[in-house]
């Protein structure tokens, strides 16, 4: 199994370290043709506007939709979740539209409002996960096929719809591999 990290911009190296810690082969993906050599893909956090422009400029928009259409899982964290979302602030986006959520950028506040909080994961034991939020988005609403997997306050912060997993926090910035192992299991079962 090999999992790719979309390496156009953002925190892809941290995800690479987490996957390697789990014994998974990784590959940095910089061109759409490189999607052919992987079984799953992580779209990291970063700056969503810049990443969206690069997706279009490099021809990733249709390539990623085709990647998902053949059943290959995609995990988006923070900015990656924004790019995968169907709607942003109530309006349909012109990007990937691969998960039925409405998301708002930087909804927890500015950089100074970043935080670390204990998060309970529905698929794990009672030990809280260290959720790290950096200018994080909020999932405002989700469709009936979206499964919430983690909450902070009253908001969904980790969710799945079929082969798409999104996180509004940064699991790659912790030493805890539970969220990455969940994604690895998704890839194994696809």
C-alpha beads as a LAMMPS data file, in Angstrom:
LAMMPS data file: protein, C-alpha beads

190 atoms
189 bonds

1 atom types
1 bond types

-500.0 500.0 xlo xhi
-500.0 500.0 ylo yhi
-500.0 500.0 zlo zhi

Masses

1 110.0

Atoms # bond

1 1 1 0.000 0.000 0.000
2 1 1 1.173 3.511 -0.810
3 1 1 -0.507 6.737 0.317
4 1 1 0.178 10.011 -1.447
5 1 1 0.487 13.449 0.073
6 1 1 -0.664 16.330 -2.099
7 1 1 2.532 18.388 -1.999
8 1 1 1.521 21.656 -3.644
9 1 1 1.507 23.692 -0.439
10 1 1 0.872 23.131 3.255
11 1 1 1.826 20.626 5.961
12 1 1 2.328 17.510 3.841
13 1 1 5.662 16.523 5.432
14 1 1 4.072 16.124 8.871
15 1 1 1.472 13.731 7.418
16 1 1 4.283 11.827 5.701
17 1 1 6.021 11.334 9.073
18 1 1 2.794 10.057 10.661
19 1 1 2.219 7.543 7.867
20 1 1 5.822 6.345 8.004
21 1 1 5.412 5.932 11.774
22 1 1 2.529 3.566 10.916
23 1 1 4.738 1.621 8.483
24 1 1 3.102 2.983 5.317
25 1 1 4.971 3.831 2.102
26 1 1 4.355 7.418 1.030
27 1 1 4.797 9.537 -2.053
28 1 1 4.685 13.300 -2.523
29 1 1 2.202 14.070 -5.302
30 1 1 2.941 17.197 -7.336
31 1 1 1.379 16.259 -10.686
32 1 1 -1.959 14.575 -11.500
33 1 1 -0.290 11.634 -13.273
34 1 1 1.314 10.641 -9.950
35 1 1 -2.139 9.721 -8.603
36 1 1 -1.894 6.490 -10.613
37 1 1 0.799 5.124 -8.301
38 1 1 -1.074 5.465 -4.987
39 1 1 -3.944 3.817 -3.100
40 1 1 -5.110 6.826 -1.068
41 1 1 -4.355 10.538 -0.777
42 1 1 -4.039 13.124 1.994
43 1 1 -4.721 16.781 1.209
44 1 1 -2.976 18.673 4.027
45 1 1 -3.713 21.864 5.852
46 1 1 -2.282 25.053 4.421
47 1 1 -3.840 28.109 2.804
48 1 1 -7.041 26.968 1.099
49 1 1 -7.297 29.819 -1.417
50 1 1 -3.744 29.220 -2.650
51 1 1 -4.228 25.457 -2.680
52 1 1 -7.493 25.810 -4.640
53 1 1 -5.787 27.936 -7.286
54 1 1 -2.946 25.413 -7.561
55 1 1 -5.433 22.516 -7.908
56 1 1 -6.932 24.238 -10.918
57 1 1 -3.618 25.441 -12.411
58 1 1 -2.001 21.983 -12.231
59 1 1 -5.089 20.123 -13.474
60 1 1 -5.881 18.345 -10.211
61 1 1 -9.567 19.226 -10.012
62 1 1 -10.830 16.598 -12.478
63 1 1 -7.996 14.173 -11.648
64 1 1 -8.971 14.108 -7.963
65 1 1 -12.642 13.648 -8.805
66 1 1 -11.680 10.702 -11.039
67 1 1 -9.425 9.313 -8.266
68 1 1 -12.382 9.308 -5.859
69 1 1 -14.772 7.966 -8.512
70 1 1 -12.744 4.736 -8.748
71 1 1 -13.023 4.277 -4.968
72 1 1 -9.674 5.574 -3.745
73 1 1 -9.974 7.289 -0.332
74 1 1 -9.029 10.922 0.278
75 1 1 -8.375 12.543 3.669
76 1 1 -8.401 16.338 3.937
77 1 1 -7.219 18.208 7.025
78 1 1 -8.094 21.849 7.704
79 1 1 -7.563 23.495 4.279
80 1 1 -7.868 20.035 2.723
81 1 1 -11.341 19.726 4.285
82 1 1 -12.295 23.086 2.779
83 1 1 -11.198 21.943 -0.681
84 1 1 -13.179 18.692 -0.408
85 1 1 -16.372 20.363 0.880
86 1 1 -19.392 20.772 -1.341
87 1 1 -20.277 24.188 0.098
88 1 1 -18.429 27.077 1.709
89 1 1 -20.498 29.539 3.745
90 1 1 -23.720 28.225 2.202
91 1 1 -22.609 28.531 -1.423
92 1 1 -21.650 25.617 -3.683
93 1 1 -17.921 25.726 -4.393
94 1 1 -16.247 25.328 -7.781
95 1 1 -13.669 22.867 -6.443
96 1 1 -13.874 19.179 -5.523
97 1 1 -17.360 18.865 -3.979
98 1 1 -16.620 15.348 -2.672
99 1 1 -18.256 15.511 0.773
100 1 1 -21.708 16.883 1.578
101 1 1 -20.677 19.526 4.114
102 1 1 -20.958 23.287 4.393
103 1 1 -17.723 24.697 5.832
104 1 1 -16.528 28.139 6.976
105 1 1 -12.851 29.170 6.807
106 1 1 -10.990 30.470 9.873
107 1 1 -14.205 30.217 11.875
108 1 1 -12.535 29.793 15.268
109 1 1 -10.664 33.068 14.810
110 1 1 -7.267 34.354 13.798
111 1 1 -3.853 32.750 14.361
112 1 1 -3.778 34.072 17.926
113 1 1 -7.018 32.154 18.612
114 1 1 -5.415 28.793 17.760
115 1 1 -5.955 26.173 20.449
116 1 1 -5.341 22.657 21.637
117 1 1 -8.279 20.790 23.171
118 1 1 -9.171 17.218 24.167
119 1 1 -11.379 15.568 21.549
120 1 1 -13.350 12.338 21.841
121 1 1 -13.205 10.086 18.775
122 1 1 -16.200 7.815 18.155
123 1 1 -14.025 4.984 16.781
124 1 1 -11.503 4.920 19.619
125 1 1 -11.254 4.282 23.339
126 1 1 -12.094 6.886 25.936
127 1 1 -8.622 8.467 25.851
128 1 1 -9.098 11.977 24.435
129 1 1 -7.238 12.929 21.262
130 1 1 -5.209 16.160 21.345
131 1 1 -7.032 18.310 18.796
132 1 1 -4.841 21.131 17.468
133 1 1 -6.802 23.931 15.777
134 1 1 -4.870 26.539 13.761
135 1 1 -7.094 29.107 12.028
136 1 1 -9.451 26.159 11.721
137 1 1 -12.625 25.911 9.682
138 1 1 -15.990 24.883 11.137
139 1 1 -18.356 22.389 9.566
140 1 1 -21.623 24.353 9.727
141 1 1 -23.876 21.634 8.308
142 1 1 -23.672 18.183 6.785
143 1 1 -25.825 15.946 4.649
144 1 1 -27.535 12.743 5.833
145 1 1 -24.775 10.439 4.533
146 1 1 -22.001 12.191 6.474
147 1 1 -20.935 10.304 9.605
148 1 1 -19.606 12.467 12.462
149 1 1 -16.535 10.872 14.086
150 1 1 -15.361 13.624 16.451
151 1 1 -16.752 16.743 18.132
152 1 1 -15.442 19.914 19.742
153 1 1 -18.082 21.778 21.716
154 1 1 -21.202 21.255 19.581
155 1 1 -19.423 21.173 16.203
156 1 1 -18.380 18.173 14.086
157 1 1 -14.600 18.303 13.605
158 1 1 -13.964 14.887 12.050
159 1 1 -16.381 13.365 9.545
160 1 1 -16.623 10.735 6.857
161 1 1 -18.779 10.188 3.812
162 1 1 -17.920 6.965 2.004
163 1 1 -14.260 7.161 0.967
164 1 1 -13.831 10.815 1.985
165 1 1 -12.549 11.745 5.465
166 1 1 -12.205 15.351 6.673
167 1 1 -10.768 16.915 9.787
168 1 1 -10.935 20.582 10.795
169 1 1 -8.013 20.068 13.183
170 1 1 -4.413 18.900 12.634
171 1 1 -3.865 15.276 13.737
172 1 1 -0.473 15.287 11.985
173 1 1 0.909 17.721 14.587
174 1 1 0.522 15.236 17.444
175 1 1 2.265 11.964 18.286
176 1 1 -1.117 10.170 18.294
177 1 1 -1.615 8.025 15.172
178 1 1 -5.281 7.055 15.744
179 1 1 -6.777 9.322 13.062
180 1 1 -4.120 8.322 10.526
181 1 1 -4.664 4.629 11.351
182 1 1 -8.404 5.155 10.757
183 1 1 -7.597 6.536 7.295
184 1 1 -5.137 3.699 6.612
185 1 1 -7.947 1.223 7.418
186 1 1 -10.197 3.059 4.966
187 1 1 -7.548 2.649 2.264
188 1 1 -7.062 -1.059 3.090
189 1 1 -10.799 -1.701 2.784
190 1 1 -11.270 0.213 -0.470

Bonds

1 1 1 2
2 1 2 3
3 1 3 4
4 1 4 5
5 1 5 6
6 1 6 7
7 1 7 8
8 1 8 9
9 1 9 10
10 1 10 11
11 1 11 12
12 1 12 13
13 1 13 14
14 1 14 15
15 1 15 16
16 1 16 17
17 1 17 18
18 1 18 19
19 1 19 20
20 1 20 21
21 1 21 22
22 1 22 23
23 1 23 24
24 1 24 25
25 1 25 26
26 1 26 27
27 1 27 28
28 1 28 29
29 1 29 30
30 1 30 31
31 1 31 32
32 1 32 33
33 1 33 34
34 1 34 35
35 1 35 36
36 1 36 37
37 1 37 38
38 1 38 39
39 1 39 40
40 1 40 41
41 1 41 42
42 1 42 43
43 1 43 44
44 1 44 45
45 1 45 46
46 1 46 47
47 1 47 48
48 1 48 49
49 1 49 50
50 1 50 51
51 1 51 52
52 1 52 53
53 1 53 54
54 1 54 55
55 1 55 56
56 1 56 57
57 1 57 58
58 1 58 59
59 1 59 60
60 1 60 61
61 1 61 62
62 1 62 63
63 1 63 64
64 1 64 65
65 1 65 66
66 1 66 67
67 1 67 68
68 1 68 69
69 1 69 70
70 1 70 71
71 1 71 72
72 1 72 73
73 1 73 74
74 1 74 75
75 1 75 76
76 1 76 77
77 1 77 78
78 1 78 79
79 1 79 80
80 1 80 81
81 1 81 82
82 1 82 83
83 1 83 84
84 1 84 85
85 1 85 86
86 1 86 87
87 1 87 88
88 1 88 89
89 1 89 90
90 1 90 91
91 1 91 92
92 1 92 93
93 1 93 94
94 1 94 95
95 1 95 96
96 1 96 97
97 1 97 98
98 1 98 99
99 1 99 100
100 1 100 101
101 1 101 102
102 1 102 103
103 1 103 104
104 1 104 105
105 1 105 106
106 1 106 107
107 1 107 108
108 1 108 109
109 1 109 110
110 1 110 111
111 1 111 112
112 1 112 113
113 1 113 114
114 1 114 115
115 1 115 116
116 1 116 117
117 1 117 118
118 1 118 119
119 1 119 120
120 1 120 121
121 1 121 122
122 1 122 123
123 1 123 124
124 1 124 125
125 1 125 126
126 1 126 127
127 1 127 128
128 1 128 129
129 1 129 130
130 1 130 131
131 1 131 132
132 1 132 133
133 1 133 134
134 1 134 135
135 1 135 136
136 1 136 137
137 1 137 138
138 1 138 139
139 1 139 140
140 1 140 141
141 1 141 142
142 1 142 143
143 1 143 144
144 1 144 145
145 1 145 146
146 1 146 147
147 1 147 148
148 1 148 149
149 1 149 150
150 1 150 151
151 1 151 152
152 1 152 153
153 1 153 154
154 1 154 155
155 1 155 156
156 1 156 157
157 1 157 158
158 1 158 159
159 1 159 160
160 1 160 161
161 1 161 162
162 1 162 163
163 1 163 164
164 1 164 165
165 1 165 166
166 1 166 167
167 1 167 168
168 1 168 169
169 1 169 170
170 1 170 171
171 1 171 172
172 1 172 173
173 1 173 174
174 1 174 175
175 1 175 176
176 1 176 177
177 1 177 178
178 1 178 179
179 1 179 180
180 1 180 181
181 1 181 182
182 1 182 183
183 1 183 184
184 1 184 185
185 1 185 186
186 1 186 187
187 1 187 188
188 1 188 189
189 1 189 190
